[in-house]
Amino acid sequence: MGPALVTPYALTVDAGTRELRAADHLLRSLAAELALPEDAFACTHLVRGARPRVVLSLTVPSEPLLSTALERLTAGGHAVTRGVPDPVGRAVLYPGVASLTGTLTVGDVLSRSAIDRVTLLGAPEPPAPDTPLTTRDHVRPQWQDGALVLTAMPAAGGTLVPFEVPDPTPCCADH
């Protein structure tokens, strides 16, 4: 697929969501309601400060799609603004995400999706293209300097897994 394409057609939705899992679910619901095309991007962004929360961004390939999304989201009672809140969103929906299931090679991940590169946590060099990556069906790359980057970490048997786990243990769950 090549490098991720970023367009100026973006919206931010602030639904007051406080958890990533809830934000992921809302993004999927909104994408389905809006019938977003497969080349759209939907990301989460952490907002810090007096009212910490997770806001959502939707990036679509054309102005007509943007206008339709803006109208429908506003009519649905969502707080919507044009543009993205910051350049470092965590991508939940992006071109090729549906094909990132099971175990693939790093090269497959790059060729099948909008992910521009894979980095290995704590390593100066990227993993080899033939390195297996077990996706756990949860691949959440982040925007870094205009590129969509998946951070991976070593796992059993010489494979890699995405750094973000699908079902994280809540903080202080054992106290």
ZADREN-418655 format. One line per field, with one value per residue: residue in one letter; x, y negated, z of N, C-alpha, C in turn; residue number from 1. Coordinates in nm, 2 decimals. Atoms other than C-alpha are relative to their C-alpha. Example, Ala and Ser with C-alpha at 12.3 -4.5 7.8 and 13.67 -1.06 7.14 Angstrom:
BEGIN
rest = c(A_S) .
n.xx = c(0.09_-0.09) .
n.yy = c(0.12_0.11) .
n.zz = c(0.00_0.00) .
ca.xx = c(1.23_1.37) .
ca.yy = c(0.45_0.11) .
ca.zz = c(0.78_0.71) .
c.xx = c(0.09_-0.08) .
c.yy = c(-0.12_-0.11) .
c.zz = c(0.00_0.08) .
nr = c(1_2) .
//
This chain:
BEGIN
rest = c(M_G_P_A_L_V_T_P_Y_A_L_T_V_D_A_G_T_R_E_L_R_A_A_D_H_L_L_R_S_L_A_A_E_L_A_L_P_E_D_A_F_A_C_T_H_L_V_R_G_A_R_P_R_V_V_L_S_L_T_V_P_S_E_P_L_L_S_T_A_L_E_R_L_T_A_G_G_H_A_V_T_R_G_V_P_D_P_V_G_R_A_V_L_Y_P_G_V_A_S_L_T_G_T_L_T_V_G_D_V_L_S_R_S_A_I_D_R_V_T_L_L_G_A_P_E_P_P_A_P_D_T_P_L_T_T_R_D_H_V_R_P_Q_W_Q_D_G_A_L_V_L_T_A_M_P_A_A_G_G_T_L_V_P_F_E_V_P_D_P_T_P_C_C_A_D_H) .
n.xx = c(0.08_-0.09_0.01_0.14_0.05_0.08_0.06_0.04_0.14_0.00_0.09_-0.02_0.12_-0.02_0.11_-0.03_-0.04_-0.11_-0.08_-0.03_0.09_0.13_-0.03_-0.01_0.14_0.07_-0.05_0.05_0.15_0.02_-0.05_0.11_0.12_-0.03_-0.04_-0.13_-0.07_-0.12_-0.12_0.01_-0.08_0.07_-0.10_0.02_-0.10_0.01_0.00_-0.04_0.04_0.11_0.10_-0.06_0.09_-0.04_0.08_-0.01_-0.01_0.03_-0.06_0.06_-0.08_0.06_0.08_0.14_0.01_-0.02_0.12_0.10_-0.04_0.02_0.15_0.06_-0.05_0.06_0.14_0.01_-0.03_-0.14_-0.08_-0.09_-0.08_-0.08_-0.14_-0.04_-0.05_-0.15_-0.05_-0.05_0.11_-0.01_0.09_0.08_0.04_-0.09_0.00_-0.06_0.01_0.08_-0.09_-0.11_0.05_-0.09_-0.14_-0.05_-0.14_0.00_0.01_0.15_0.07_-0.03_0.05_0.14_0.07_-0.05_-0.12_-0.12_-0.11_0.01_-0.12_-0.02_-0.02_-0.14_-0.10_-0.03_0.03_0.13_-0.01_-0.01_0.14_0.05_0.02_0.14_0.07_0.14_0.08_0.10_0.11_0.00_-0.12_0.02_-0.12_0.01_-0.07_-0.13_-0.06_0.07_0.00_0.07_-0.11_0.04_-0.10_0.01_-0.10_-0.03_0.09_-0.05_-0.03_-0.06_0.10_0.03_0.14_0.01_-0.02_0.13_0.07_0.14_0.08_-0.09_0.05_0.02_-0.09_0.04_0.10_-0.02_0.00) .
n.yy = c(0.12_0.12_0.09_0.04_0.12_0.09_0.10_0.11_-0.02_-0.07_0.05_-0.05_-0.02_-0.01_-0.06_-0.01_-0.13_0.00_-0.12_-0.04_-0.10_0.07_0.09_-0.10_-0.04_0.11_0.03_-0.10_0.03_0.12_-0.04_-0.08_0.09_0.09_-0.08_0.05_-0.09_-0.07_0.08_0.10_-0.02_0.04_0.00_0.05_0.10_0.02_0.14_0.01_0.13_0.00_-0.10_-0.11_-0.08_-0.05_0.05_-0.08_0.07_-0.08_0.06_-0.06_0.04_0.11_0.10_-0.04_-0.10_0.07_0.08_-0.09_-0.04_0.11_0.02_-0.11_0.00_0.11_-0.03_-0.10_0.06_0.00_0.12_-0.03_0.11_-0.03_-0.03_-0.10_0.07_0.00_-0.08_-0.13_-0.09_-0.15_-0.04_-0.12_-0.04_0.06_-0.09_-0.13_-0.06_-0.12_-0.12_-0.02_-0.10_-0.11_0.03_0.05_0.05_0.15_0.04_-0.01_0.12_0.12_0.00_-0.01_0.11_0.14_0.01_0.03_-0.07_-0.07_0.01_-0.10_0.06_-0.01_-0.04_0.11_-0.03_-0.06_-0.15_-0.04_-0.01_-0.13_-0.03_-0.02_0.08_-0.05_0.13_-0.01_0.07_0.13_0.07_0.14_0.08_0.15_0.10_0.06_0.08_-0.02_-0.14_-0.09_-0.09_-0.10_-0.04_-0.14_-0.05_-0.15_-0.10_-0.14_-0.06_0.08_0.08_0.13_0.03_0.15_0.04_0.02_-0.12_0.02_0.01_0.03_-0.01_0.14_0.04_-0.04_-0.11_-0.10_0.05) .
n.zz = c(0.00_-0.01_-0.12_-0.03_0.06_-0.09_0.08_-0.08_-0.03_-0.13_-0.10_-0.14_-0.08_-0.14_-0.06_-0.14_-0.04_-0.09_0.01_0.14_0.05_0.03_0.12_0.12_0.02_0.06_0.14_0.08_0.02_0.08_0.13_0.06_0.02_0.10_0.11_0.04_0.10_-0.05_0.00_-0.11_-0.12_-0.12_-0.10_-0.14_-0.04_-0.14_-0.04_-0.14_-0.05_-0.10_0.03_0.08_0.07_0.13_0.11_0.12_0.13_0.13_0.11_0.12_0.12_0.08_-0.07_-0.02_-0.11_-0.12_-0.03_-0.04_-0.14_-0.09_-0.01_-0.07_-0.14_-0.07_-0.02_-0.10_-0.13_-0.04_0.01_0.11_0.06_0.11_-0.02_-0.10_-0.12_-0.01_0.11_-0.04_-0.03_0.00_0.11_-0.03_0.13_0.11_0.11_-0.01_-0.13_0.00_0.05_-0.10_-0.09_-0.01_0.00_0.13_-0.01_0.00_0.14_0.03_-0.07_0.07_0.13_0.00_-0.07_0.01_-0.10_0.07_-0.05_-0.12_-0.09_-0.11_-0.13_-0.06_0.10_0.09_0.14_0.02_0.02_0.14_0.06_-0.01_-0.14_-0.02_-0.09_-0.04_-0.02_-0.10_0.06_-0.07_0.05_-0.02_0.02_-0.04_0.09_-0.05_0.11_0.13_0.04_-0.09_-0.05_-0.10_-0.10_-0.04_-0.10_0.02_-0.07_0.00_0.13_0.10_0.06_-0.06_-0.02_-0.02_-0.14_-0.07_-0.02_0.02_-0.13_-0.11_-0.14_-0.05_-0.10_-0.14_0.00_-0.10_-0.14) .
ca.xx = c(0.00_0.29_0.32_0.00_-0.19_-0.30_-0.55_-0.67_-1.02_-1.03_-1.27_-1.23_-1.51_-1.52_-1.76_-1.61_-1.48_-1.23_-1.10_-0.93_-1.15_-1.47_-1.31_-1.23_-1.59_-1.73_-1.50_-1.61_-1.98_-1.94_-1.74_-2.03_-2.30_-2.12_-2.03_-1.67_-1.47_-1.18_-0.93_-1.05_-0.84_-1.00_-0.78_-0.78_-0.60_-0.52_-0.62_-0.45_-0.52_-0.82_-1.05_-0.85_-1.02_-0.99_-1.10_-1.15_-1.04_-1.17_-0.98_-1.15_-1.03_-1.27_-1.45_-1.80_-1.74_-1.61_-1.91_-2.15_-1.97_-1.97_-2.35_-2.44_-2.22_-2.34_-2.70_-2.63_-2.54_-2.16_-1.92_-1.73_-1.45_-1.26_-0.90_-0.71_-0.63_-0.26_-0.03_0.02_-0.31_-0.34_-0.49_-0.78_-0.92_-0.70_-0.65_-0.57_-0.65_-0.90_-0.62_-0.40_-0.52_-0.33_0.04_0.20_0.55_0.65_0.68_0.31_0.20_0.37_0.25_-0.11_-0.18_-0.12_0.15_0.47_0.71_0.75_0.98_1.11_1.08_1.43_1.61_1.79_1.71_1.37_1.29_1.36_1.07_1.05_1.01_0.67_0.43_0.13_-0.13_-0.37_-0.62_-0.53_-0.29_-0.28_0.00_0.06_0.14_0.50_0.64_0.37_0.43_0.21_0.44_0.36_0.57_0.63_0.80_0.96_0.74_0.78_0.94_1.12_0.80_0.68_0.36_0.22_0.32_-0.04_-0.23_-0.59_-0.72_-0.49_-0.52_-0.66_-0.42_-0.44_-0.65_-0.48_-0.52) .
ca.yy = c(0.00_-0.24_-0.53_-0.65_-0.92_-1.21_-1.45_-1.79_-1.64_-1.57_-1.61_-1.58_-1.44_-1.50_-1.27_-1.30_-0.95_-0.86_-0.52_-0.39_-0.08_-0.29_-0.53_-0.23_-0.11_-0.45_-0.50_-0.17_-0.26_-0.60_-0.46_-0.21_-0.48_-0.71_-0.42_-0.55_-0.42_-0.18_-0.45_-0.66_-0.69_-0.69_-0.77_-0.83_-1.12_-1.16_-1.51_-1.60_-1.90_-1.99_-1.75_-1.44_-1.24_-1.06_-1.24_-1.09_-1.20_-1.09_-1.16_-1.10_-1.14_-1.42_-1.73_-1.59_-1.30_-1.54_-1.77_-1.47_-1.34_-1.68_-1.72_-1.38_-1.39_-1.73_-1.63_-1.33_-1.56_-1.52_-1.80_-1.82_-2.05_-2.06_-1.92_-1.69_-1.77_-1.68_-1.50_-1.18_-0.99_-0.62_-0.46_-0.22_-0.22_-0.27_-0.12_0.25_0.30_0.57_0.79_0.77_1.09_1.39_1.42_1.23_1.13_0.77_0.74_0.85_0.59_0.32_0.43_0.50_0.18_-0.19_-0.12_-0.28_-0.11_0.13_0.06_0.29_0.17_0.10_0.19_-0.06_0.12_0.23_0.60_0.79_0.81_1.19_1.17_1.32_1.09_1.23_0.95_1.08_0.91_0.58_0.36_0.00_-0.20_-0.57_-0.87_-0.98_-1.26_-1.20_-0.83_-0.55_-0.34_-0.02_0.05_0.42_0.62_0.97_1.27_1.64_1.84_1.56_1.38_1.02_0.89_0.53_0.34_0.25_0.55_0.61_0.65_0.46_0.52_0.21_0.02_0.15_0.45_0.66_0.43) .
ca.zz = c(0.00_0.06_0.29_0.46_0.28_0.50_0.36_0.49_0.53_0.90_1.19_1.57_1.78_2.15_2.31_2.66_2.65_2.92_2.82_2.50_2.48_2.49_2.23_2.00_2.03_1.95_1.65_1.51_1.56_1.41_1.11_1.05_1.09_0.85_0.61_0.60_0.30_0.35_0.28_0.58_0.90_1.25_1.54_1.92_2.08_2.45_2.59_2.91_3.14_3.36_3.18_3.07_2.80_2.47_2.16_1.81_1.47_1.13_0.82_0.48_0.12_0.01_0.11_0.03_0.26_0.53_0.50_0.52_0.83_0.99_0.93_1.05_1.36_1.46_1.41_1.63_1.91_1.90_1.96_1.63_1.50_1.18_1.18_1.41_1.77_1.74_1.49_1.70_1.70_1.76_1.45_1.51_1.16_0.85_0.51_0.53_0.90_0.83_0.67_0.98_1.15_1.28_1.23_0.94_0.85_0.91_0.53_0.50_0.76_0.56_0.22_0.32_0.52_0.55_0.82_0.70_0.93_1.22_1.51_1.78_2.13_2.27_1.94_1.72_1.40_1.26_1.25_0.93_0.68_0.72_1.10_1.21_1.39_1.58_1.56_1.82_1.59_1.76_1.56_1.68_1.51_1.60_1.39_1.43_1.22_0.95_0.93_1.07_1.29_1.47_1.78_1.84_2.11_2.12_2.21_2.25_1.96_1.79_1.70_1.76_1.89_1.88_2.19_2.28_2.42_2.33_2.69_2.93_3.30_3.46_3.69_4.05_3.96_4.21_4.51) .
c.xx = c(0.09_-0.02_-0.15_-0.02_-0.08_-0.06_-0.04_-0.15_-0.02_-0.10_0.04_-0.14_0.03_-0.12_0.02_0.04_0.13_0.09_0.02_-0.10_-0.14_0.02_0.01_-0.14_-0.08_0.05_-0.05_-0.15_-0.02_0.04_-0.11_-0.12_0.03_0.04_0.13_0.07_0.12_0.13_-0.01_0.09_-0.09_0.10_-0.05_0.11_-0.02_0.00_0.03_-0.05_-0.11_-0.10_0.06_-0.11_0.06_-0.09_0.03_0.02_-0.04_0.06_-0.05_0.06_-0.06_-0.08_-0.15_-0.02_0.02_-0.12_-0.12_0.02_-0.03_-0.15_-0.06_0.04_-0.06_-0.15_-0.02_0.04_0.15_0.07_0.11_0.07_0.08_0.15_0.02_0.05_0.15_0.05_0.04_-0.11_0.04_-0.10_-0.08_-0.05_0.09_0.01_0.08_-0.01_-0.07_0.08_0.10_-0.05_0.10_0.14_0.04_0.14_-0.01_-0.02_-0.15_-0.07_0.02_-0.06_-0.16_-0.08_0.07_0.12_0.12_0.12_-0.03_0.13_0.00_0.03_0.14_0.11_0.02_-0.04_-0.14_0.02_0.00_-0.14_-0.05_-0.03_-0.15_-0.05_-0.14_-0.08_-0.09_-0.12_-0.02_0.13_-0.03_0.13_-0.03_0.07_0.12_0.06_-0.06_0.00_-0.08_0.09_-0.06_0.12_-0.03_0.10_0.02_-0.11_0.06_0.03_0.05_-0.10_-0.01_-0.15_-0.01_0.02_-0.13_-0.08_-0.15_-0.09_0.10_-0.06_-0.01_0.10_-0.06_-0.10_0.02_0.00_-0.15) .
c.yy = c(-0.13_-0.09_-0.05_-0.13_-0.08_-0.11_-0.11_0.02_0.07_-0.07_0.06_0.01_0.02_0.05_0.02_0.14_0.00_0.12_0.04_0.11_-0.05_-0.08_0.09_0.04_-0.11_-0.03_0.10_-0.02_-0.12_0.03_0.08_-0.09_-0.09_0.07_-0.06_0.10_0.07_-0.08_-0.12_0.04_-0.04_0.02_-0.04_-0.09_-0.02_-0.15_0.00_-0.14_0.02_0.10_0.11_0.08_0.05_-0.06_0.08_-0.09_0.09_-0.08_0.07_-0.06_-0.11_-0.09_0.04_0.10_-0.07_-0.08_0.09_0.05_-0.11_-0.02_0.11_0.01_-0.11_0.02_0.11_-0.04_0.00_-0.13_0.02_-0.13_0.05_0.02_0.10_-0.07_-0.01_0.10_0.14_0.09_0.15_0.05_0.13_0.05_-0.07_0.10_0.13_0.06_0.13_0.12_0.03_0.10_0.12_-0.03_-0.03_-0.03_-0.16_-0.06_0.00_-0.11_-0.12_0.00_0.01_-0.12_-0.13_-0.02_-0.02_0.07_0.07_-0.02_0.10_-0.07_0.03_0.04_-0.12_0.02_0.06_0.15_0.03_0.03_0.14_0.04_0.02_-0.09_0.05_-0.12_0.00_-0.08_-0.14_-0.08_-0.15_-0.09_-0.15_-0.08_-0.05_-0.07_0.03_0.14_0.09_0.11_0.09_0.04_0.15_0.04_0.15_0.08_0.13_0.05_-0.09_-0.09_-0.14_-0.01_-0.16_-0.03_-0.02_0.13_-0.02_-0.02_-0.03_0.02_-0.14_-0.02_0.04_0.11_0.10_-0.06_-0.01) .
c.zz = c(0.00_0.11_0.01_-0.06_0.10_-0.08_0.10_0.05_0.13_0.10_0.14_0.07_0.14_0.07_0.15_0.05_0.08_-0.02_-0.15_-0.05_-0.04_-0.13_-0.12_-0.04_-0.07_-0.14_-0.10_-0.03_-0.09_-0.15_-0.07_-0.03_-0.12_-0.13_-0.06_-0.10_0.06_0.01_0.10_0.12_0.12_0.11_0.14_0.03_0.15_0.02_0.15_0.05_0.10_-0.02_-0.09_-0.07_-0.13_-0.11_-0.13_-0.12_-0.11_-0.11_-0.13_-0.12_-0.07_0.08_0.01_0.11_0.14_0.04_0.04_0.14_0.10_0.03_0.09_0.15_0.09_0.03_0.10_0.14_0.05_-0.01_-0.11_-0.04_-0.12_0.04_0.11_0.13_0.02_-0.11_0.05_0.04_-0.01_-0.09_0.04_-0.13_-0.11_-0.11_0.03_0.14_0.01_-0.04_0.10_0.11_0.00_0.00_-0.15_0.01_0.01_-0.14_-0.04_0.06_-0.08_-0.14_0.00_0.07_-0.02_0.10_-0.08_0.05_0.13_0.08_0.11_0.12_0.05_-0.10_-0.09_-0.14_-0.01_-0.02_-0.15_-0.06_0.02_0.15_0.02_0.11_0.03_0.04_0.11_-0.04_0.06_-0.04_0.00_-0.02_0.04_-0.11_0.06_-0.12_-0.14_-0.05_0.10_0.04_0.10_0.08_0.04_0.11_-0.02_0.08_-0.02_-0.14_-0.10_-0.07_0.06_0.03_0.01_0.15_0.08_0.00_-0.02_0.13_0.11_0.13_0.05_0.12_0.14_0.01_0.10_0.14_0.05) .
nr = c(1_2_3_4_5_6_7_8_9_10_11_12_13_14_15_16_17_18_19_20_21_22_23_24_25_26_27_28_29_30_31_32_33_34_35_36_37_38_39_40_41_42_43_44_45_46_47_48_49_50_51_52_53_54_55_56_57_58_59_60_61_62_63_64_65_66_67_68_69_70_71_72_73_74_75_76_77_78_79_80_81_82_83_84_85_86_87_88_89_90_91_92_93_94_95_96_97_98_99_100_101_102_103_104_105_106_107_108_109_110_111_112_113_114_115_116_117_118_119_120_121_122_123_124_125_126_127_128_129_130_131_132_133_134_135_136_137_138_139_140_141_142_143_144_145_146_147_148_149_150_151_152_153_154_155_156_157_158_159_160_161_162_163_164_165_166_167_168_169_170_171_172_173_174_175) .
//
